[in-house]
Amino acid sequence: MPDSNISFIPFGPQHPVLPEPIHLRLVVENEKVVEALPTVGYVHRGLEKMVEAKDVNQMIYVVERICGICSCMHAMAYCQGIEELMNVEIPERAKYLRVIWAELHRMHSHLLWLGLLADSFGYESLFMQTWRIRERVMDILDKTAGNRVIISVNVIGGVRRDIDTEMQKWVLQSLDAIEKDLREIYNVMKDDYTVKQRTVGVGVLSADDARELGLVGPMLRASGVASDHRMTGYAAYKDLDFEPVVETAGDSYARMIVRMKELFQSIDLIRKAFARMPEGDIAVKVRGNPTGEVISRVEQSRGEVLYYIKADGTKNLSRLRVRTPTFANIAALFKILPGCSLSDVPVLVLTIDPCISCTER
Amino acid sequence: MLKMSKRLLENLVHGPVTRLKPREPFEGARGHVEIDIDKCIFCMRCMRECPSGCLTVNPSDGTWNINQFECIACGVCVSVCAKHAITMNETPRKPAYHKDISTYRGTPPVRVAKAKAPSEADHKAPENEKKESEAGTPSAEA
């Protein structure tokens, strides 16, 4: 056989480095990846179809379960879409509370990802330290919203819980401690020899490639494109002046730095939100059923999520379609995997922050 | 490595960061759903609004059933309960060997007979049924 050096290696769906099942068919020449073909379809649950069985309000709790890590943002995108359809203006305080919980979710998602990345190149102690910090964020979520991951605070018309002054003080104190710990981790991640060896110059994506592949979120920002859907000013983001975190290198290291800097940005946003949050109601009563169609977009921790909602005035929606950020980012694998070493595949697969349960719904 | 060493030494003497289970829940945590069945008027609103469909309310024989293993502890039933009969317990339920359905028995209110129609006196429909809004009305916990 002329191509005797070519072999096929199945990577996944069960692999120690993968938090969720994705299959990669790798064509390798010696130790070098020549071609990679991702396959998904292992955790499809048909959640979009459930609009036929669950009514508009019940669907909030279904979309929250599309993905645990960004459940709050899923519910936020869904509720914002329905509110737009029904011309409901939610109270200002509710908008700020949504931002606070969304940013807390972004923090725990990024911290989880950083731990998984450290784990993927065998830096176990860094992995444990990152998750140690994450535990504090989970405690904040637990104490403010009543649950650690799926917090179920969003409803159509506002939020279900308030954060009082005493709780705000406690949250801000916790955030100070988290920021102090994060600085330590940031310095390690930024300068450590091991981390740099495995990430710098690996899986480089140029800005043009990133744009052409239609990438979203930190993947796009790490390639030098300042695209952050929060800048459009949904919820209370319009009042919290901030700039998207952008890195230009486009390699795995840049993606890591973008996510680390976004952690500090999230802490700042939560502080600003607490400082500027007005007093008042947290929800308005919404009556009736939605009619029409709408596209609702929210910046999740992995990138922009898109909700297409079509309603016909009955209590059940006629169509719900979700395009999650990982669906867009999987395209990057076609570009960054060919040419890399086989040992870099786990790190590169993780740098897109794959959330397969999101992708397949 | 040296940057982490201070933290690593601290971790040696520091207690665990995670809270072991079973643990003291935070105030307002969503553990499991409970009902004071004497307050319940069997209006069935909780059953209609429940996203997971774990509740079965039967006004004809006065039973209120919950499948705690299907319950997602979202708290919707707590917020829609007109008589505040349903409450959220902060502690999670203990593990069990069998997925039993918890059944509570109460007395459904009997509609008071009107002078015009005495023959309907034994009608078993709950009296607050007419107060209920259309399904699909969003509600929020204050």
Interface residues (C-beta under 8 A of the other chain):
Chain A: K54 D55 V56 N57 Q58 M59 I60 Y61 V62 S125 L126 Q129 R132 E135 R136 D139 D142 K143 G146 N147 I150 S152 V155 I156 G157 G158 V159 R160 R161 E184 N187 V188 D191 D192 I282 A283 V284 K285 V286 R287 G288 N289 K315
Chain B: M1 K3 M4 R7 L8 V17 T18 R19 F26 E27 G28 A29 R30 E49 C50 P51 S52 I72 A73 C74 G75 V76 S79 S133 E134 A135 G136 T137 P138 S139 A140 E141 A142
